[in-house]
């Protein structure tokens, strides 16, 4: 008998009116007054407490799937209290965290429009006294089309190639098995690894992507709602030249005062260098004085204090550094400035041809047009010039300045014209290669000298070329000349 079905009214016992030998209690029970022994009342209360318990676990949970509809059925608990409700819950792993939970009054439930996936489902019984343990667990698989309940088979026939930095891979869909919803391309720096990239390419069976130079190990995995396949065959693709460069060659150089010029030749074999490191030390093979990075070329011009330097060059790229080039010794000493003013021509006849002129260890050679000594004019006199006659076509004269193979820098030159502007070009070379080039037109000096400064005066060279043009005029002849070539060595 349930306690809440009893309407009892307790009152004190009245001595002398109770027939019970050990005392009694007067009760109103179902509208009737009666006296019950105290021991019987205690027994009724004890029975009520025993009956108030939670249900045991539901039995025999089953599930049937039709498309995306799932019907669950089970049986009531065989132990515990009577359930008033059931709780159906689902997770994505056995006994895992709940992703869905809802109440059911009976012992059957229908769930519509269940998304694709694999679900682990249990049911609990519930009443006002508590919730039961879980029933048996059932696995429900909602297929991604076609009633297939597993991950795909592995992709097949993976191939790949590289053209410059462009990597292209392609493969075939799995033979048989469940449908594929996407592919995952995995690239690693070693066999089986995917530490370089993991790319989802959807349902495409080809991929092209740029990659830096290196060796790549590539596989493809097929994926659907039930997981990923084992990997396809693995291909190894080499992009670029995956090794350190070979050593530079032919390192050479010199200094002019504190200016140092170096040049070298890139290795003709092996992987290309992306930069160079110029190392300078106080003794052979060491780099305790300087380590300078050079990109975009095979030469370097830099200032350095006076002293003796042991210099070599190392080529580098993404894969490491080469061995060192040949080593050269540079002695950086104080420099001197010279103004080549053609003073030695003062004693020659005015208008004498000048083919070559030597001064202060430099040689000025006339390499185009007929240059003449002018001993009556200059900045100061003498200077050299070439003359274009009236109605004659424009003439271009050239002077070449060298110092017996020694290095020097060029600072400025004075140019002269009587009646025309002067188109001018100045080129500095070292080992036959251009170091600088400057050109333009000097306004008509009107019979005076104009000083032209070199905008590249720190460029170290072994050859200087000065080209001046004498434009054509109809009226009269015109001289164009040069004086005071300022150089530093």
C-alpha positions in Angstrom: 0.0 0.0 0.0 1.5 3.4 -1.0 1.8 5.9 1.8 0.2 8.7 -0.2 -3.0 6.6 -0.5 -3.4 6.8 3.2 -5.1 9.7 4.9 -4.2 9.3 8.5 -4.8 11.5 11.6 -2.7 10.8 14.6 -4.0 11.5 18.1 -2.8 10.7 21.6 -4.0 7.5 23.2 -6.7 7.8 25.8 -5.9 5.6 28.9 -8.6 3.2 29.9 -10.3 3.3 26.5 -7.8 1.3 24.4 -8.3 -2.4 24.0 -4.7 -2.9 22.8 -2.4 -4.4 25.4 0.6 -2.3 24.3 -1.2 0.9 23.3 -3.1 2.0 20.3 -3.7 5.0 18.0 -7.0 6.3 16.8 -7.1 6.9 12.9 -9.5 8.1 10.4 -9.0 5.7 7.5 -11.1 6.0 4.3 -13.7 8.0 6.2 -14.0 5.6 9.1 -12.8 6.0 12.6 -10.8 3.1 13.9 -8.1 2.2 16.4 -4.9 0.4 15.2 -2.1 -1.0 17.2 1.0 1.2 17.2 3.1 -1.7 15.8 0.8 -2.0 12.7 1.2 1.7 11.9 5.0 1.5 12.1 4.8 -1.5 9.7 2.7 0.5 7.2 5.2 3.4 7.2 8.1 1.0 6.7 6.4 -0.5 3.6 6.0 2.9 2.1 9.7 3.8 2.4 10.8 0.6 0.7 8.5 1.2 -2.3 9.9 4.7 -3.1 12.9 3.7 -5.4 14.2 4.7 -8.9 13.6 2.3 -11.9 16.2 -0.2 -13.1 17.7 0.1 -16.6 15.4 -0.5 -19.6 15.8 -3.8 -21.4 16.6 -4.9 -25.0 17.0 -1.6 -26.8 16.8 -2.1 -30.6 16.9 0.3 -33.6 15.8 0.0 -37.2 16.9 2.4 -39.9 14.9 3.4 -43.0 16.8 6.1 -45.0 17.2 8.9 -42.5 14.4 7.7 -40.1 15.3 5.6 -37.1 12.8 3.7 -34.9 13.9 2.7 -31.4 12.1 0.1 -29.3 12.8 -1.3 -25.8 11.2 -3.0 -22.9 10.5 -1.6 -19.4 12.9 -2.3 -16.5 12.7 -5.6 -14.8 13.8 -4.1 -11.5 13.3 -1.0 -9.5 10.4 1.4 -9.4 7.9 2.0 -12.2 9.1 4.5 -14.8 7.1 7.5 -15.6 9.3 8.6 -18.6 12.3 7.4 -20.6 15.3 9.5 -21.8 16.9 8.6 -25.1 20.4 10.0 -25.7 23.0 9.7 -28.4 26.8 10.2 -28.8 29.4 10.0 -31.5 31.5 7.4 -29.6 30.7 4.5 -27.4 29.4 5.9 -24.0 30.7 9.3 -25.2 29.4 12.8 -24.5 25.8 13.4 -25.4 25.0 15.2 -28.7 21.2 14.7 -28.4 18.8 13.8 -25.6 15.0 13.8 -25.4 12.2 12.4 -23.3 9.8 9.6 -24.4 6.6 8.5 -22.5 6.3 5.0 -24.0 8.8 2.3 -25.0 9.1 3.3 -28.6 10.5 6.4 -30.4 10.8 7.5 -34.0 13.4 10.0 -35.0 13.2 11.7 -38.4 15.8 13.4 -40.7 18.9 12.0 -38.9 22.1 13.4 -40.4 24.6 11.1 -42.0 27.0 9.5 -39.4 27.5 6.8 -36.9 25.7 7.2 -33.6 25.8 5.3 -30.2 22.4 5.4 -28.5 21.1 4.4 -25.0 17.9 4.8 -23.1 17.4 5.6 -19.4 14.2 5.1 -17.3 13.0 7.9 -15.0 10.6 8.5 -12.2 10.2 10.9 -9.3 12.7 9.0 -7.3 15.6 9.1 -9.8 17.0 8.0 -13.1 18.2 4.5 -14.0 21.5 3.4 -15.4 21.7 3.1 -19.2 20.3 0.3 -21.2 22.3 -1.7 -23.6 23.9 0.6 -26.3 23.0 0.3 -30.0 24.9 1.6 -33.0 23.0 3.5 -35.7 24.6 4.2 -39.0 23.0 6.7 -41.4 24.6 6.2 -44.8 26.0 9.0 -47.1 23.9 7.6 -49.9 23.4 4.0 -51.0 23.4 2.3 -47.7 27.2 2.2 -47.3 28.5 2.3 -43.7 32.3 2.6 -43.9 35.2 4.8 -45.0 36.1 4.7 -48.7 38.8 2.5 -50.2 42.2 4.0 -50.9 42.7 6.2 -54.0 44.7 4.6 -56.8 47.4 5.3 -59.3 48.8 8.5 -57.8 51.3 10.2 -60.1 53.1 13.6 -59.9 55.6 15.9 -61.5 57.2 19.3 -61.1 57.8 22.1 -63.7 60.0 24.8 -62.2 58.1 25.5 -58.9 54.7 24.1 -60.0 53.8 20.7 -58.6 51.0 18.7 -60.2 49.6 15.4 -58.8 46.7 13.3 -60.0 45.0 10.0 -59.0 42.1 7.7 -59.7 39.0 7.2 -57.5 39.0 4.0 -55.4 37.8 0.8 -57.0 34.6 -0.2 -55.3 33.8 0.5 -51.7 31.8 3.4 -50.3 31.4 6.8 -52.0 34.0 9.5 -51.6 32.9 13.0 -50.5 36.4 14.6 -50.6 40.1 13.9 -51.0 42.9 15.0 -48.7 46.4 15.5 -50.2 49.2 15.1 -47.7 52.8 16.3 -48.3 55.7 15.6 -46.0 59.4 16.1 -45.8 60.0 12.4 -45.3 58.2 9.2 -46.3 54.8 8.9 -44.6 54.9 12.4 -43.1 52.4 15.2 -43.6 54.4 18.0 -42.0 54.5 20.2 -45.1 50.9 20.5 -46.1 47.4 18.8 -45.8 45.0 20.1 -48.5 41.3 19.2 -48.9 40.5 19.3 -52.6 36.9 18.3 -52.6 36.0 15.6 -55.2 38.7 16.7 -57.7 41.3 14.1 -58.6 44.1 16.5 -59.5 45.9 19.3 -57.8 48.5 21.9 -58.9 50.3 24.1 -56.5 53.5 26.1 -56.2 56.2 24.9 -53.8 59.7 26.0 -52.9 62.7 23.9 -53.8 62.8 20.7 -52.0 61.9 17.0 -52.0 58.3 16.2 -51.2 56.6 12.9 -50.2 52.9 13.0 -51.3 49.9 10.7 -50.7 46.2 11.0 -51.0 43.4 9.9 -48.6 39.8 9.5 -49.6 37.2 10.7 -47.1 33.5 10.4 -46.4 31.1 10.7 -43.4 32.5 7.5 -41.9 36.2 8.5 -42.0 39.3 8.4 -44.1 40.7 5.6 -46.2 44.2 4.3 -45.9 46.6 6.3 -48.0 47.2 5.9 -51.7 50.6 5.0 -53.0 53.2 7.6 -52.2 55.1 9.6 -54.9 58.4 11.5 -54.4 58.6 14.9 -56.2 61.7 17.0 -56.4 61.2 20.8 -56.9 64.2 22.8 -58.2 67.6 21.8 -57.1 67.5 20.6 -53.5 71.2 20.9 -52.5 73.6 23.6 -51.5 75.4 25.3 -54.3 79.0 24.7 -55.4 81.7 27.1 -54.4 82.2 30.4 -56.3 85.3 30.8 -58.4 87.7 33.5 -59.7 87.4 35.8 -56.7 89.3 39.0 -57.4 89.3 42.6 -56.2 91.3 45.6 -55.0 91.0 48.8 -53.1 91.2 52.5 -53.7 91.8 54.3 -50.5 89.2 53.0 -48.1 87.0 51.7 -51.0 87.2 48.0 -51.7 85.8 46.3 -54.8 85.3 42.5 -55.1 84.0 40.3 -57.9 83.6 36.6 -58.4 82.1 34.0 -60.7 79.1 31.8 -59.8 79.7 28.1 -60.0 79.0 26.7 -63.4 77.6 23.4 -62.0 75.3 22.3 -59.2 72.4 24.1 -57.7 72.0 27.8 -58.1 73.0 30.2 -55.3 70.4 32.7 -54.0 72.9 34.8 -52.2 76.6 35.1 -51.3 78.4 35.7 -48.0 81.7 37.7 -48.3 83.9 36.7 -45.4 86.9 38.8 -44.3 89.4 37.9 -41.6 92.7 39.0 -40.1 94.3 35.7 -41.0 93.8 33.0 -43.7 90.5 31.1 -43.4 88.9 33.2 -40.6 86.1 35.7 -40.8 86.6 37.7 -37.6 86.5 41.1 -39.4 83.4 41.0 -41.6 80.7 38.7 -42.9 78.6 40.5 -45.6 75.5 39.2 -47.3 75.2 39.9 -51.1 72.1 39.2 -53.1 71.4 39.8 -56.7 74.9 39.8 -58.1 78.5 38.6 -58.0 80.3 41.8 -56.9 80.6 44.0 -53.9 81.9 47.6 -53.3 82.3 48.6 -49.7 84.4 50.9 -47.4 87.0 49.4 -45.1 89.5 50.7 -42.6 93.2 50.5 -43.6 94.7 47.1 -43.0 95.3 43.7 -44.5 92.3 41.5 -45.2 92.0 37.8 -46.1 88.8 37.5 -48.1 86.7 34.6 -49.5 83.1 34.1 -50.7 80.6 31.4 -49.9 77.5 30.7 -52.0 74.2 29.9 -50.2 70.6 28.8 -51.0 67.7 27.3 -49.0 69.6 24.0 -48.6 72.9 25.3 -47.2 76.2 26.9 -48.0 79.0 26.0 -50.4 82.6 25.6 -49.6 84.6 28.8 -49.8 86.0 30.3 -53.0 89.6 31.0 -53.5 91.0 33.4 -51.0 92.6 36.8 -51.8 94.6 39.2 -49.7 93.7 42.9 -49.8 95.9 45.7 -48.5 93.8 48.8 -47.8 96.0 51.9 -47.8 95.6 55.6 -48.0 94.7 57.0 -51.5 95.8 60.0 -53.5 93.9 62.3 -55.9 95.2 63.2 -59.3 94.0 65.8 -61.8 95.1 64.8 -65.3 95.6 68.3 -66.8 97.8 67.5 -69.8 100.6 69.7 -68.4 103.3 67.7 -70.3 101.8 68.9 -73.6 102.8 72.5 -72.8 106.0 72.1 -74.8 104.5 70.6 -78.0 103.4 72.6 -81.0 99.9 73.9 -80.8 97.5 71.6 -82.8 99.8 68.6 -82.6 97.9 65.2 -82.6 97.5 63.4 -79.3 97.2 59.7 -79.5 98.3 58.8 -76.0 99.2 60.8 -73.0 100.8 59.6 -69.7 100.6 61.4 -66.4 100.9 60.4 -62.7 100.8 56.7 -63.6 97.7 57.1 -65.8 97.4 56.8 -69.5 94.9 58.8 -71.5 94.4 57.2 -75.0 92.5 58.8 -77.9 90.4 55.9 -79.1 88.0 57.7 -81.4 88.5 60.9 -83.5 91.6 63.0 -84.0 92.5 64.7 -80.8 94.8 67.7 -80.9 96.8 69.6 -78.3 95.8 73.1 -77.6 98.7 74.9 -75.9 97.1 78.4 -76.0 93.9 77.7 -74.1 92.7 75.4 -71.3 91.5 75.3 -67.7 94.4 76.3 -67.5 96.3 75.6 -70.8 97.0 73.2 -72.3 94.1 70.8 -73.0 93.0 68.4 -75.8 90.2 68.8 -78.3 88.8 67.6 -81.6 87.3 69.9 -84.3 84.3 69.5 -86.5 84.4 71.6 -89.6 81.4 73.7 -90.9 78.7 71.7 -92.6 80.4 68.5 -91.5 78.3 65.7 -89.8 78.4 65.3 -86.1 81.6 63.7 -84.7 82.0 61.6 -81.5 85.4 61.5 -79.9 86.4 59.0 -77.2 89.2 59.0 -74.5 90.1 55.9 -72.5 91.8 56.3 -69.2 93.7 53.4 -67.5 96.4 53.0 -64.8 98.3 49.9 -65.9 95.6 47.6 -64.5 95.5 49.3 -61.1 92.1 50.2 -59.6 91.0 53.8 -59.3 87.8 55.9 -59.0 86.7 58.8 -61.2 85.6 62.1 -59.7 85.0 64.8 -62.3 86.1 66.1 -65.7 86.0 69.6 -67.4 84.5 69.7 -70.9 84.6 72.6 -73.4 82.6 73.7 -76.5 82.7 76.9 -78.4 79.2 77.1 -79.9 77.2 73.9 -79.2 75.9 71.8 -76.4 77.9 68.7 -75.6 76.3 65.2 -75.6 78.4 63.3 -73.0 78.7 59.7 -71.9 80.9 58.4 -69.1 81.4 54.6 -68.6 83.5 52.9 -65.8 84.6 49.3 -66.2 86.3 46.7 -64.1 87.6 43.5 -65.7 85.7 44.5 -68.8 82.3 44.6 -67.1 80.4 47.9 -66.6 80.5 49.4 -63.1 78.7 52.6 -63.8 77.4 54.6 -66.8 76.2 58.2 -66.9 75.0 60.2 -69.9 73.4 63.5 -70.8 73.8 66.7 -72.7 75.9 69.5 -71.2 74.4 73.0 -72.1 76.4 75.1 -74.5 79.4 76.4 -72.4 79.8 79.3 -74.9 83.6 79.0 -75.1 84.1 78.1 -71.4 84.7 75.0 -69.4 82.0 73.2 -67.5 82.9 70.8 -64.7 80.9 67.5 -64.7 80.9 65.5 -61.5 80.6 61.7 -61.6 77.5 60.6 -59.7 79.2 57.2 -59.1 82.4 58.5 -57.7 82.7 55.5 -55.3 82.6 53.0 -58.2 86.0 51.2 -58.3 87.2 50.7 -61.9 90.2 49.9 -64.0 89.1 51.6 -67.2 87.3 54.9 -67.8 85.7 55.9 -71.1 84.7 59.5 -71.9 82.7 60.0 -75.0 81.8 63.5 -76.3 79.8 64.4 -79.4 80.5 67.5 -81.5 77.1 68.3 -83.1 76.8 69.5 -86.7 76.2 73.2 -87.4 75.8 75.0 -90.7 77.6 78.2 -89.9 81.1 77.3 -88.7 83.5 74.9 -87.2 83.5 74.0 -83.5 86.0 72.5 -81.1 85.0 70.1 -78.3 87.6 69.4 -75.6 88.5 67.8 -72.3 90.7 69.0 -69.4 91.3 68.0 -65.7 90.2 64.4 -65.5 90.2 63.9 -61.7 90.9 60.4 -60.5 91.7 58.7 -57.2 94.1 55.8 -56.7 
